[in-house]
């Protein structure tokens, strides 16, 4: 448990992680290493793609939290 809570882990499936600056980045695919907020701003359809495909619920929940914070 300590290993999970003290790492750069954002979601349990490790699809998102914290970079060295503490920013959430994607950890897979074409956007690996890119900040989640930047990708969601440039490619809003990427959010829909994740939500409509077989990603873990925890990943979807965390991504939605990030997206909702962007609107504030």
DOLOKE-347285 format. One record per residue: residue in three letters; residue number from 0; chain; y, x, z of N, C-alpha, C, O, CB in turn. Coordinates in nm, 3 decimals. Glycine has a CB too. Layout:
% residues N
{ALA,NUM,A,{Y,X,Z},{Y,X,Z},{Y,X,Z},{Y,X,Z},{Y,X,Z}};
...
END
This chain:
% residues 72
{UNK,0,A,{-0.120,0.084,0.000},{0.000,0.000,0.000},{0.126,0.087,0.000},{0.221,0.060,-0.072},{0.000,-0.095,0.123}};
{UNK,1,A,{0.125,0.191,0.080},{0.242,0.280,0.084},{0.270,0.340,-0.054},{0.385,0.351,-0.095},{0.220,0.391,0.187}};
{UNK,2,A,{0.164,0.378,-0.123},{0.180,0.437,-0.256},{0.249,0.341,-0.352},{0.334,0.381,-0.432},{0.044,0.478,-0.314}};
{UNK,3,A,{0.213,0.212,-0.343},{0.276,0.111,-0.429},{0.422,0.089,-0.395},{0.506,0.076,-0.484},{0.202,-0.020,-0.420}};
{UNK,4,A,{0.453,0.083,-0.266},{0.589,0.049,-0.224},{0.685,0.167,-0.229},{0.806,0.147,-0.228},{0.587,-0.006,-0.085}};
{UNK,5,A,{0.634,0.289,-0.235},{0.722,0.405,-0.235},{0.737,0.468,-0.373},{0.802,0.571,-0.387},{0.672,0.508,-0.138}};
{UNK,6,A,{0.678,0.408,-0.473},{0.684,0.466,-0.608},{0.800,0.406,-0.686},{0.881,0.330,-0.633},{0.552,0.442,-0.684}};
{UNK,7,A,{0.807,0.441,-0.813},{0.911,0.385,-0.900},{0.864,0.255,-0.965},{0.921,0.211,-1.065},{0.950,0.487,-1.008}};
{UNK,8,A,{0.763,0.197,-0.909},{0.702,0.074,-0.959},{0.797,-0.044,-0.947},{0.856,-0.066,-0.841},{0.572,0.045,-0.884}};
{UNK,9,A,{0.813,-0.120,-1.055},{0.894,-0.241,-1.053},{0.804,-0.364,-1.054},{0.828,-0.461,-0.982},{0.992,-0.245,-1.174}};
{UNK,10,A,{0.700,-0.360,-1.136},{0.602,-0.468,-1.140},{0.463,-0.408,-1.125},{0.442,-0.290,-1.154},{0.614,-0.550,-1.274}};
{UNK,11,A,{0.370,-0.488,-1.081},{0.236,-0.437,-1.052},{0.164,-0.380,-1.174},{0.082,-0.289,-1.160},{0.153,-0.547,-0.992}};
{UNK,12,A,{0.192,-0.433,-1.292},{0.126,-0.385,-1.413},{0.193,-0.258,-1.468},{0.146,-0.201,-1.567},{0.127,-0.495,-1.520}};
{UNK,13,A,{0.300,-0.217,-1.405},{0.374,-0.096,-1.443},{0.432,-0.105,-1.584},{0.443,-0.004,-1.653},{0.285,0.025,-1.434}};
{UNK,14,A,{0.469,-0.224,-1.625},{0.536,-0.243,-1.754},{0.683,-0.204,-1.745},{0.747,-0.177,-1.846},{0.523,-0.389,-1.802}};
{UNK,15,A,{0.735,-0.202,-1.620},{0.872,-0.159,-1.595},{0.869,-0.062,-1.478},{0.788,-0.074,-1.386},{0.966,-0.281,-1.566}};
{UNK,16,A,{0.960,0.034,-1.482},{0.967,0.134,-1.377},{1.112,0.173,-1.355},{1.200,0.138,-1.435},{0.880,0.258,-1.413}};
{UNK,17,A,{1.137,0.245,-1.247},{1.271,0.298,-1.222},{1.280,0.437,-1.281},{1.189,0.519,-1.263},{1.303,0.300,-1.070}};
{UNK,18,A,{1.389,0.465,-1.352},{1.408,0.599,-1.404},{1.470,0.687,-1.295},{1.486,0.642,-1.182},{1.499,0.597,-1.531}};
{UNK,19,A,{1.503,0.809,-1.327},{1.558,0.903,-1.228},{1.690,0.857,-1.171},{1.729,0.898,-1.062},{1.574,1.039,-1.290}};
{UNK,20,A,{1.761,0.772,-1.245},{1.890,0.719,-1.199},{1.874,0.590,-1.120},{1.973,0.532,-1.075},{1.982,0.695,-1.317}};
{UNK,21,A,{1.750,0.543,-1.104},{1.725,0.420,-1.030},{1.744,0.295,-1.112},{1.752,0.185,-1.057},{1.814,0.414,-0.911}};
{UNK,22,A,{1.751,0.309,-1.245},{1.767,0.194,-1.333},{1.630,0.149,-1.383},{1.539,0.230,-1.402},{1.860,0.229,-1.453}};
{UNK,23,A,{1.615,0.018,-1.403},{1.488,-0.036,-1.449},{1.476,-0.013,-1.599},{1.564,-0.051,-1.676},{1.475,-0.187,-1.416}};
{UNK,24,A,{1.366,0.051,-1.639},{1.339,0.078,-1.779},{1.202,0.022,-1.816},{1.115,0.004,-1.731},{1.345,0.231,-1.809}};
{UNK,25,A,{1.185,-0.007,-1.945},{1.053,-0.046,-1.991},{0.964,0.077,-1.992},{1.009,0.188,-2.018},{1.060,-0.111,-2.133}};
{UNK,26,A,{0.837,0.055,-1.963},{0.742,0.164,-1.948},{0.630,0.155,-2.051},{0.521,0.208,-2.030},{0.683,0.163,-1.807}};
{UNK,27,A,{0.657,0.088,-2.164},{0.554,0.070,-2.267},{0.621,0.038,-2.400},{0.737,-0.003,-2.405},{0.454,-0.042,-2.228}};
{UNK,28,A,{0.546,0.057,-2.506},{0.585,0.010,-2.639},{0.708,0.074,-2.699},{0.749,0.183,-2.660},{0.606,-0.132,-2.634}};
{UNK,29,A,{0.766,0.003,-2.794},{0.879,0.056,-2.871},{1.004,0.079,-2.787},{1.092,0.155,-2.826},{0.912,-0.038,-2.984}};
{UNK,30,A,{1.012,0.014,-2.671},{1.129,0.029,-2.585},{1.101,0.114,-2.462},{1.179,0.111,-2.366},{1.178,-0.107,-2.542}};
{UNK,31,A,{0.994,0.189,-2.463},{0.959,0.275,-2.349},{1.075,0.370,-2.319},{1.125,0.439,-2.407},{0.830,0.355,-2.378}};
{UNK,32,A,{1.115,0.372,-2.193},{1.223,0.459,-2.149},{1.361,0.400,-2.164},{1.459,0.459,-2.117},{1.218,0.585,-2.225}};
{UNK,33,A,{1.372,0.286,-2.229},{1.503,0.222,-2.248},{1.530,0.127,-2.132},{1.440,0.062,-2.079},{1.509,0.146,-2.383}};
{UNK,34,A,{1.659,0.120,-2.093},{1.697,0.030,-1.984},{1.670,-0.115,-2.024},{1.702,-0.157,-2.135},{1.846,0.049,-1.947}};
{UNK,35,A,{1.611,-0.188,-1.932},{1.577,-0.328,-1.958},{1.702,-0.408,-1.994},{1.699,-0.487,-2.088},{1.507,-0.391,-1.836}};
{UNK,36,A,{1.811,-0.389,-1.920},{1.932,-0.466,-1.949},{1.986,-0.439,-2.088},{2.037,-0.529,-2.154},{2.040,-0.435,-1.845}};
{UNK,37,A,{1.975,-0.314,-2.134},{2.023,-0.281,-2.268},{1.937,-0.350,-2.375},{1.990,-0.405,-2.472},{2.021,-0.128,-2.290}};
{UNK,38,A,{1.806,-0.347,-2.355},{1.716,-0.410,-2.452},{1.740,-0.561,-2.456},{1.746,-0.620,-2.563},{1.568,-0.380,-2.418}};
{UNK,39,A,{1.754,-0.622,-2.339},{1.776,-0.767,-2.336},{1.908,-0.807,-2.398},{1.919,-0.915,-2.456},{1.770,-0.818,-2.193}};
{UNK,40,A,{2.010,-0.722,-2.388},{2.138,-0.750,-2.451},{2.130,-0.737,-2.602},{2.184,-0.820,-2.675},{2.246,-0.658,-2.396}};
{UNK,41,A,{2.062,-0.633,-2.650},{2.053,-0.606,-2.794},{1.949,-0.692,-2.864},{1.967,-0.732,-2.978},{2.022,-0.461,-2.818}};
{UNK,42,A,{1.839,-0.719,-2.793},{1.727,-0.793,-2.852},{1.684,-0.907,-2.759},{1.578,-0.897,-2.697},{1.608,-0.699,-2.880}};
{UNK,43,A,{1.762,-1.013,-2.748},{1.725,-1.121,-2.657},{1.588,-1.182,-2.688},{1.524,-1.239,-2.600},{1.830,-1.229,-2.660}};
{UNK,44,A,{1.544,-1.171,-2.812},{1.413,-1.225,-2.851},{1.299,-1.145,-2.787},{1.186,-1.194,-2.782},{1.398,-1.224,-3.003}};
{UNK,45,A,{1.325,-1.025,-2.740},{1.222,-0.943,-2.675},{1.176,-1.011,-2.545},{1.058,-1.009,-2.511},{1.275,-0.799,-2.646}};
{UNK,46,A,{1.271,-1.070,-2.474},{1.238,-1.146,-2.353},{1.144,-1.261,-2.388},{1.042,-1.281,-2.321},{1.368,-1.201,-2.285}};
{UNK,47,A,{1.176,-1.335,-2.493},{1.092,-1.447,-2.535},{0.953,-1.400,-2.575},{0.853,-1.466,-2.545},{1.157,-1.522,-2.650}};
{UNK,48,A,{0.946,-1.287,-2.643},{0.818,-1.233,-2.685},{0.730,-1.203,-2.563},{0.612,-1.235,-2.562},{0.838,-1.106,-2.770}};
{UNK,49,A,{0.789,-1.142,-2.463},{0.711,-1.111,-2.341},{0.668,-1.240,-2.272},{0.553,-1.253,-2.230},{0.794,-1.023,-2.243}};
{UNK,50,A,{0.759,-1.334,-2.261},{0.729,-1.459,-2.190},{0.622,-1.541,-2.262},{0.549,-1.615,-2.197},{0.855,-1.541,-2.174}};
{UNK,51,A,{0.612,-1.531,-2.392},{0.519,-1.611,-2.471},{0.387,-1.539,-2.502},{0.304,-1.592,-2.576},{0.584,-1.652,-2.599}};
{UNK,52,A,{0.369,-1.421,-2.446},{0.246,-1.347,-2.470},{0.176,-1.317,-2.339},{0.223,-1.354,-2.231},{0.276,-1.217,-2.546}};
{UNK,53,A,{0.064,-1.250,-2.348},{-0.024,-1.232,-2.233},{0.016,-1.115,-2.145},{-0.057,-1.016,-2.133},{-0.165,-1.214,-2.280}};
{UNK,54,A,{0.133,-1.127,-2.086},{0.178,-1.030,-1.986},{0.152,-1.089,-1.848},{0.150,-1.211,-1.833},{0.330,-0.995,-2.005}};
{UNK,55,A,{0.131,-1.005,-1.749},{0.106,-1.055,-1.614},{0.224,-1.138,-1.562},{0.339,-1.114,-1.597},{0.079,-0.938,-1.519}};
{UNK,56,A,{0.192,-1.235,-1.479},{0.296,-1.322,-1.423},{0.399,-1.242,-1.344},{0.518,-1.275,-1.346},{0.233,-1.428,-1.334}};
{UNK,57,A,{0.355,-1.138,-1.273},{0.450,-1.057,-1.196},{0.550,-0.989,-1.289},{0.669,-0.981,-1.256},{0.374,-0.951,-1.112}};
{UNK,58,A,{0.506,-0.941,-1.401},{0.595,-0.878,-1.499},{0.696,-0.979,-1.550},{0.815,-0.950,-1.560},{0.515,-0.818,-1.617}};
{UNK,59,A,{0.650,-1.097,-1.583},{0.739,-1.203,-1.631},{0.840,-1.243,-1.525},{0.958,-1.266,-1.555},{0.658,-1.326,-1.674}};
{UNK,60,A,{0.795,-1.251,-1.400},{0.884,-1.289,-1.290},{0.993,-1.184,-1.269},{1.111,-1.218,-1.256},{0.804,-1.309,-1.159}};
{UNK,61,A,{0.954,-1.059,-1.267},{1.052,-0.950,-1.248},{1.151,-0.944,-1.364},{1.270,-0.924,-1.343},{0.981,-0.816,-1.233}};
{UNK,62,A,{1.102,-0.961,-1.485},{1.189,-0.959,-1.602},{1.289,-1.074,-1.597},{1.406,-1.058,-1.632},{1.107,-0.966,-1.731}};
{UNK,63,A,{1.242,-1.191,-1.555},{1.331,-1.307,-1.542},{1.437,-1.281,-1.435},{1.553,-1.317,-1.454},{1.250,-1.433,-1.508}};
{UNK,64,A,{1.399,-1.220,-1.325},{1.497,-1.186,-1.220},{1.606,-1.095,-1.275},{1.724,-1.116,-1.248},{1.427,-1.117,-1.101}};
{UNK,65,A,{1.566,-0.996,-1.353},{1.664,-0.904,-1.412},{1.755,-0.978,-1.509},{1.876,-0.957,-1.508},{1.592,-0.788,-1.485}};
{UNK,66,A,{1.698,-1.063,-1.591},{1.777,-1.139,-1.689},{1.877,-1.230,-1.619},{1.992,-1.240,-1.663},{1.684,-1.221,-1.779}};
{UNK,67,A,{1.835,-1.297,-1.513},{1.925,-1.387,-1.441},{2.039,-1.311,-1.374},{2.151,-1.362,-1.368},{1.848,-1.467,-1.337}};
{UNK,68,A,{2.013,-1.192,-1.324},{2.118,-1.111,-1.262},{2.222,-1.067,-1.365},{2.339,-1.048,-1.331},{2.056,-0.988,-1.194}};
{UNK,69,A,{2.180,-1.052,-1.489},{2.272,-1.009,-1.595},{2.378,-1.114,-1.621},{2.489,-1.080,-1.662},{2.195,-0.979,-1.723}};
{UNK,70,A,{2.346,-1.239,-1.599},{2.439,-1.349,-1.631},{2.548,-1.366,-1.527},{2.644,-1.440,-1.550},{2.363,-1.480,-1.645}};
{UNK,71,A,{2.536,-1.299,-1.415},{2.635,-1.313,-1.307},{2.755,-1.226,-1.330},{2.847,-1.226,-1.249},{2.575,-1.279,-1.173}};
END
